[in-house]
Amino acid sequence: MSDAISALQGRTTLGEVTIRDAGLRGMITLRGDLSNTKLRAICKKITGQAFPEKVKIAVDSEAGIAWMSPDEVLVMVPYAQVTDAVAQIDAALAGQHYLAENVSDARALIHVEGAFAREVMAKLTPADLHPDSFGASDFRRSHLGQVAAAFWMVDADTFAVVCFRSVADYVHDLLVASAKAGPVGVF
């Protein structure tokens, strides 16, 4: 078995806003009835996080739960724990209608860090990123340029971006280009 490597293999572009590969992260697409108490309980057990409301994320370091759609969440765990986490979900939800799939190797995680991170992101997505509309615990599934992406704020100056592994180079380069162009204005 080969060693897993992240899509961007540690690539970092330094600047006033730094764009960096956040490394491997265990990611599980979990579809089902999000009001199901067993589903919510196993997510909390695996991540240690409370179940998020619509368009929210509950995350701390490497573990979290992100609301993706009315019947889907993204469960995040340390990469080495993802196989065990899927097995725990399967055991907890046996006999129920659900889907739990390890998508870790099909996704990339990129951090956008710096005082103008919000502006860099706002230039690339149709989502409203004004501080009155988007802050801590908010989560969006949207687009960056021409590709699908999801993102949230890690802290006041850092965004985390999840995209398909196949477009990770494009997303990285797009973010770098947006950062080099400078801020379009301060909110």
C-alpha distance (Angstrom), angle and dihedral (degrees) to the residues before:
residue distance angle dihedral
M1 . . .
S2 3.78 . .
D3 3.77 125.0 .
A4 3.78 115.3 -98.8
I5 3.79 117.2 -115.5
S6 3.76 129.2 -170.6
A7 3.79 119.5 -108.7
L8 3.80 93.0 -108.7
Q9 3.81 95.4 36.8
G10 3.80 93.6 -134.1
R11 3.80 96.2 -47.9
T12 3.80 113.8 171.8
T13 3.79 127.9 -178.9
L14 3.79 111.0 -163.2
G15 3.76 124.2 -150.6
E16 3.76 143.0 108.9
V17 3.80 82.1 -50.7
T18 3.79 112.8 30.8
I19 3.80 120.4 -148.0
R20 3.80 112.7 -159.1
D21 3.75 141.5 168.9
A22 3.80 106.0 -111.2
G23 3.80 91.7 -154.3
L24 3.76 130.9 -128.4
R25 3.79 119.3 -17.7
G26 3.76 128.4 179.0
M27 3.81 108.2 -119.7
I28 3.78 127.5 -177.4
T29 3.78 124.9 -172.8
L30 3.79 105.1 -144.7
R31 3.79 118.1 -171.8
G32 3.76 125.3 -177.9
D33 3.78 143.4 85.8
L34 3.81 102.2 -27.9
S35 3.81 90.9 -160.9
N36 3.83 90.0 60.7
T37 3.81 108.0 117.1
K38 3.81 93.0 -148.1
L39 3.80 91.3 52.9
R40 3.81 91.6 48.9
A41 3.80 92.2 45.6
I42 3.80 95.4 51.8
C43 3.81 90.9 47.8
K44 3.79 90.2 52.9
K45 3.81 91.8 45.4
I46 3.81 92.4 51.7
T47 3.81 97.6 43.0
G48 3.79 105.4 24.4
Q49 3.81 87.7 -130.5
A50 3.78 131.9 120.8
F51 3.80 114.2 -111.7
P52 3.83 109.0 -94.1
E53 3.78 126.6 -124.4
K54 3.82 123.2 -123.1
V55 3.86 113.3 -50.9
K56 3.82 91.2 3.7
I57 3.77 137.1 112.4
A58 3.78 131.4 -149.5
V59 3.80 107.7 -159.8
D60 3.78 139.5 150.7
S61 3.79 120.0 -177.8
E62 3.83 105.9 -49.9
A63 3.81 101.5 -10.8
G64 3.77 127.6 72.9
I65 3.78 152.0 118.4
A66 3.80 123.2 -119.4
W67 3.81 125.5 -167.3
M68 3.81 107.2 -125.1
S69 3.83 103.4 168.2
P70 3.82 139.5 -27.1
D71 3.81 89.8 -72.9
E72 3.80 103.7 25.8
V73 3.80 140.5 70.7
L74 3.77 132.0 177.5
V75 3.79 110.0 -130.6
M76 3.80 114.0 -158.4
V77 3.80 125.9 -163.2
P78 3.80 135.2 155.3
Y79 3.80 108.2 -66.5
A80 3.82 94.2 -115.2
Q81 3.82 90.9 55.8
V82 3.81 100.2 50.8
T83 3.82 98.1 94.9
D84 3.80 91.3 51.0
A85 3.82 90.8 45.8
V86 3.83 91.9 54.7
A87 3.82 89.6 49.0
Q88 3.81 90.1 51.7
I89 3.82 90.8 50.7
D90 3.80 90.9 48.4
A91 3.80 91.2 51.0
A92 3.82 94.4 45.9
L93 3.81 95.0 47.1
A94 3.82 100.1 37.7
G95 3.78 111.5 144.7
Q96 3.81 93.4 20.8
H97 3.79 130.8 102.3
Y98 3.83 107.7 -100.3
L99 3.79 143.3 115.8
A100 3.80 123.9 -137.3
E101 3.79 115.9 179.9
N102 3.79 130.7 173.2
V103 3.82 104.2 -127.2
S104 3.82 96.6 165.7
D105 3.79 95.7 116.6
A106 3.80 92.6 45.7
R107 3.81 94.1 57.3
A108 3.80 138.1 63.7
L109 3.79 128.0 -152.2
I110 3.80 118.7 -149.1
H111 3.81 128.7 -178.5
V112 3.81 122.7 -146.3
E113 3.80 106.9 -160.6
G114 3.79 132.7 -177.2
A115 3.78 145.6 66.1
F116 3.82 91.7 -70.9
A117 3.82 97.5 43.0
R118 3.79 91.0 114.7
E119 3.81 91.5 54.6
V120 3.81 92.3 47.2
M121 3.80 90.1 53.6
A122 3.82 94.6 41.6
K123 3.80 91.4 58.2
L124 3.79 90.7 59.1
T125 3.80 106.7 40.7
P126 3.80 135.4 56.7
A127 3.83 89.2 -140.2
D128 3.80 116.1 111.7
L129 3.80 104.9 -110.8
H130 3.80 98.2 173.4
P131 3.83 108.4 135.8
D132 3.82 89.8 -116.1
S133 3.82 89.5 57.5
F134 3.80 104.9 33.1
G135 3.79 127.9 36.3
A136 3.76 144.9 123.0
S137 3.83 113.2 -14.0
D138 3.83 93.0 15.3
F139 3.80 115.8 125.6
R140 3.79 129.5 -169.8
R141 3.76 134.9 -168.4
S142 3.76 104.7 -159.3
H143 3.79 141.2 115.1
L144 3.77 134.8 -70.2
G145 3.77 106.5 -158.2
Q146 3.78 106.1 -45.7
V147 3.81 100.4 -18.1
A148 3.77 139.3 75.5
A149 3.78 116.6 -103.5
A150 3.78 140.5 159.7
F151 3.79 125.3 -146.5
W152 3.78 147.4 174.4
M153 3.79 138.3 177.2
V154 3.79 116.4 -95.7
D155 3.82 89.8 -171.5
A156 3.82 137.6 -25.3
D157 3.82 92.5 -67.7
T158 3.81 102.9 30.4
F159 3.79 134.3 74.8
A160 3.79 124.8 -171.1
V161 3.81 114.9 -147.9
V162 3.81 125.7 -163.8
C163 3.79 117.8 -163.9
F164 3.77 137.9 155.7
R165 3.79 112.9 -74.8
S166 3.80 90.0 -126.2
V167 3.82 91.4 64.7
A168 3.81 98.8 36.4
D169 3.83 93.4 108.8
Y170 3.81 90.7 50.6
V171 3.82 92.4 48.4
H172 3.79 92.4 46.7
D173 3.80 92.3 49.5
L174 3.81 91.7 44.3
L175 3.81 91.0 52.9
V176 3.81 90.8 46.9
A177 3.81 91.0 51.2
S178 3.81 91.0 48.6
A179 3.80 90.9 49.5
K180 3.82 93.1 48.9
A181 3.80 92.2 52.0
G182 3.82 88.5 64.0
P183 3.77 130.7 -131.3
V184 3.79 118.8 -42.3
G185 3.76 91.3 -149.6
V186 3.74 141.7 -42.8
F187 3.80 118.8 -93.5
